[in-house]
Structures are given as structure tokens and as C-alpha cells.
Amino acid sequence: MLRIFEDLRSAGQTLVIVTHDERVAATADRLISMRDGMFVDDTRLAGSLTRGLVGAADTAAPA
């Protein structure tokens, strides 16, 4: 799944991903956090981990 996200992002698409998985969140360029239905933080991530996690996701068991 992360490979598809990376391909879409490389093609210039904007993605909004809602997750509790820190590994998935770490692949983003921007992280917006919510608590109790309210936005509590907005962080630009300088060095996302997409490249390292795409390979890891490819070896994971299919969902």
C-alpha cells in the first residue's frame, strides 16, 4: 500500500491518509494531529521515511 501512496505522490497527487500507525505517518511530508475531534498540531516532516518503509511494506504479509 505504501508503494501505491509513493507512486501517487511522485505523480503530483495530494493524499490525505488517516492512521494510528506511526510507520505510515512517518512517510508523510506533513503530519496534522487531532485529539478529541480538534486539531492540536501541524508539523512539516523534513525527511520522511517513505523510501525505507516501502521496501518493508513489500515484504509484509498481504492484507
JOCORTA-V486052 format. One line per field, one symbol per residue. psi: psi as a letter, one per 30 degrees, with the letter a starting at -180 (. if undefined). A space follows every 50 residues. Layout:
psi = ???
This chain:
psi = eeeeeeeeefggkkkjkklfjfeeefflfkjjkkkhgkkfkjkkjeilge eefeeeefflkk.
